[in-house]
Amino acid sequence: MRRAGGFTLVELAVAGLLAAIVALMAAMLFVPAVRMWQQAQQAFAVQGDHLAVRRVFLDDVHRAVDGRVVRGELALRRSDGLRVCYRFRAGRLERAEARRSCRSDAFAALTTLNGYAGRFEVTGPAVRLRFTRLPGDASLPEVYAVTRAAAALR
């Protein structure tokens, strides 16, 4: 009597088990790599936003002839007559510009730096913007700018 061609149920079960073990091992290697890639992408996006904030902030401070911090908001008067204001609200850095004074409803998010708080400091012709991660440690470098005009800011 001849045996029919093909695999037995036991052979198929063993092959399926081996395939499952190999797939599980591959997943154990692949999942952490994907997680690290996602974290790197997030960090890269935050650093890109930080650079965008830095460019706009430095330009405003370099063109400032007067500035002060009032109730946590930075108000600058630029040489072109515009008033530029910065504030942190709900974990975002917001900016407004106006001819006279910055109204509360004129602020718009400067970038998507969500999850950060910060504060402004004005000392002589220098302005500092310090970032702190909510709720933990500082993870972005501060932005330090000095006005091009030697005028002292308040």
Solvent accessible surface area in square Angstrom, and as a share of the most:
residue,aa,sasa,rsa
1,M,243,1.09
2,R,228,0.83
3,R,182,0.66
4,A,91,0.70
5,G,83,0.79
6,G,61,0.59
7,F,157,0.65
8,T,54,0.31
9,L,148,0.73
10,V,109,0.63
11,E,83,0.37
12,L,100,0.50
13,A,61,0.48
14,V,81,0.46
15,A,58,0.45
16,G,40,0.39
17,L,111,0.55
18,L,105,0.52
19,A,63,0.49
20,A,57,0.44
21,I,80,0.41
22,V,98,0.56
23,A,60,0.47
24,L,112,0.56
25,M,116,0.52
26,A,55,0.43
27,A,44,0.34
28,M,127,0.56
29,L,142,0.71
30,F,133,0.55
31,V,66,0.38
32,P,61,0.38
33,A,52,0.40
34,V,50,0.29
35,R,137,0.50
36,M,131,0.59
37,W,154,0.54
38,Q,97,0.43
39,Q,113,0.50
40,A,60,0.46
41,Q,86,0.38
42,Q,127,0.56
43,A,50,0.39
44,F,150,0.63
45,A,59,0.45
46,V,42,0.24
47,Q,104,0.46
48,G,35,0.34
49,D,33,0.17
50,H,11,0.05
51,L,94,0.47
52,A,30,0.23
53,V,0,0.00
54,R,86,0.31
55,R,159,0.58
56,V,51,0.29
57,F,0,0.00
58,L,37,0.18
59,D,63,0.32
60,D,1,0.01
61,V,0,0.00
62,H,49,0.22
63,R,86,0.31
64,A,1,0.01
65,V,49,0.28
66,D,19,0.10
67,G,1,0.01
68,R,90,0.33
69,V,55,0.32
70,V,59,0.34
71,R,226,0.82
72,G,49,0.47
73,E,55,0.24
74,L,0,0.00
75,A,26,0.20
76,L,2,0.01
77,R,91,0.33
78,R,17,0.06
79,S,79,0.51
80,D,63,0.33
81,G,35,0.34
82,L,28,0.14
83,R,80,0.29
84,V,0,0.00
85,C,11,0.06
86,Y,0,0.00
87,R,19,0.07
88,F,44,0.18
89,R,118,0.43
90,A,94,0.73
91,G,10,0.09
92,R,87,0.32
93,L,0,0.00
94,E,8,0.03
95,R,47,0.17
96,A,4,0.03
97,E,79,0.35
98,A,27,0.21
99,R,164,0.60
100,R,203,0.74
101,S,74,0.48
102,C,27,0.16
103,R,154,0.56
104,S,75,0.49
105,D,110,0.57
106,A,39,0.30
107,F,25,0.10
108,A,63,0.49
109,A,51,0.40
110,L,43,0.21
111,T,19,0.11
112,T,100,0.58
113,L,3,0.01
114,N,90,0.46
115,G,26,0.25
116,Y,8,0.03
117,A,29,0.23
118,G,26,0.25
119,R,140,0.51
120,F,12,0.05
121,E,51,0.23
122,V,29,0.17
123,T,102,0.59
124,G,29,0.28
125,P,49,0.31
126,A,13,0.10
127,V,0,0.00
128,R,73,0.27
129,L,0,0.00
130,R,77,0.28
131,F,4,0.02
132,T,60,0.35
133,R,104,0.38
134,L,85,0.42
135,P,145,0.91
136,G,45,0.43
137,D,123,0.64
138,A,68,0.53
139,S,71,0.46
140,L,14,0.07
141,P,88,0.55
142,E,58,0.26
143,V,0,0.00
144,Y,101,0.38
145,A,3,0.02
146,V,61,0.35
147,T,7,0.04
148,R,181,0.66
149,A,47,0.37
150,A,98,0.76
151,A,41,0.32
152,A,73,0.56
153,L,7,0.03
154,R,169,0.62
